[in-house]
């Protein structure tokens, strides 16, 4: 590890910056795309606007539509219910009985079931799921086959006592079996939660142990790229660590089995035998596929926060909220519907898995992918897009930028049908926008930001919004997203806290185990009472487009001026020789503190004086002198959690002297050893 101090300077006030330009002459904020005739007349959002005019006598342009959607909540969300003809055995008494936050009461009296909306589609010969894996060969499941599998799984689970109030959990990859088990669980009115197979047993127990599950589905192992991963020992630890289990099922994934750890002594706890999921489904005589009718807010899924800095929050989402939000998002933002195929690589630990499965709600086919996303090469996902005929594809910004750096030419090398390309999880720099439009001219590039908390996007694009380089096209329909200053006043054109000022149906019902709601209020409503504070810094332009500037709890506050971390990364990570970076600000009483930039160099490159000078020059001239770090330090790896987010706050706390075990769970890290260098650096800082 090497480091070198850099001088501070204030020769130019912050905000007077020169925007970097790509090799195509593209700068942040340049207009790249405006909706054409296809989007204005043929998109599902255009059809919805026609429906509003015809059925409600309401005529809006796109900006007016958003304003209406966040001011007339009953009118907008009632129109979503009616436009998508939501199935309900009992209709709601009204749309919104109480608009308070937290605690909004949506669609009181309604009784419905999320899974029923999936199986209202009757084209049983259509492929519903394309499945690709490095553990077994590719497979497909038609809607009719999915219907049969869910009916069988429902019968198996019901015979294990699963019903309303039960929790079914899965330590599984993104597979058709996982989708089947989830839909069967939902059909019974039980609650679902999942963790990806790369999570260690301790991480899984930290999550599932909070919600006291009765049924667990597992895989005994998987292959990641060309590396076999045996999970049987983890399965044994899970069963021992979850004493409320009454049944465990092994899906028998490829050649892997979950029973290898037990021998003749059986399994600890209440479970003496691990059952074969395949055998039980094949042997059962399925009962008719019916759907337990539950209230709008009945728990559907429990999603977990990253757990980077403490026990993961168990976030409870309801049947109706997820159903309406995903009907709106998938059809009106992503333009998905019958005839489409939806491909977005995700593990079962990320809310994008839930969003992927919800492609079935609108009659689309979905692509389940398990394994190393870049094995045997970066082009694999592009080949899958061709093979499945994907019309809507999503990918992380890192995948887009890696494809760009590798010189891939997906449109030249593959016969692609992609109509919309989406990305989320981190900011995409303008160079990524330019590359997408070079490769996929005419595509709708839909960059979004949201999260597990609402299981959807808060700000994102849609077919009727323009696309600006480096910018998210706007606030999502039905989401009253705004930027607040420290006093709670709305700001435009400057950095502020991302807030939501009106309720939306997919806000959490609550956190599991938080009976009085105190943890929920502390998480989202502590700063601005009655207003959701999301925890991101954001800048909205007068035109409504925006960019996320980093987590507000990792804010760089230099000399009283707030600096977002995302703008650092946008500049630094485009420089030759830099693979990744992380920046933190260490406050100091009575001074500006230390702005520290950590750099992971490309293989074969070191952080030498020349590269330091290039970084300083780029930050000084493309951003401002305030952005020049006091220290630039080389590290072997930038720490990220398992969904790819940089761990700015844990690194900051470690450097401020907090023990690593207090600020981060190593099981939640993509690389458990990625914090070691920062622990060493913290020790060196305190050594006389």
Buried (B, 14 or more C-beta within 10 A) or exposed (E): EEBEEBEBEEEEEBEEBEBBBBEEEBEBBBEBBEBEEEBBEEBBBBBBBEBBEEEEEBEBEBEEBBEBBBEBBEBBBBBBBEBBEBBBEEEBEEBBBEBEBBBBBBBBEBBBBBBBBBBEBEEBEBBBBBBBBBBBEEEEBBBBBBBBBBBBBBBBBBEBEBEEEBBBBBBBBBBBBBBBBBBBBBBBBBBBBBBBBBBBBBBBBBBBBBBBBBBBBBBBBBBBEEEBBBBBEBBBBBBBBBEBBBBBBBBBBBEBBBBBBBEEEEBBBBBEEBBBBBEBBEEBEBEEBEBBBBBBBBBBBBBBBBBBBBEBBBBBBBBBBBBBBBBBBBBBBBBBBEEBBBBBBBBBBBBBBBBBBBBBBBBBBBBBBBBBBBBEEBBBBBBBBBBBBBBBBBBBBBBBBBBBBEEBEBBEEBEBBBBBBBBBBBBBBBBBBBBBBEBBEEBBBBBBBBBBBBBBBBBBBBBBBBBBBBBBBBBBBBBBBBBBEEEEEEBBEEBBBBBBBBBBBBBBBBBBEBEEEEBBBEBBBEBBEEBBBBBBBBBBBEBBBBBBBBBBEBBBEBEEBBBBBBBBBBBBBBBEBBBBBBBBBBEEEEEBBBBBBBBBBEEEBEBEEEBBEBBBEBBBBBBBBBBBBBBBBBBEBBBBBBBBBBBBBBBBBBBEEBEBEEBBBBBBBBBBEBBBBBEEBBEEEEEE
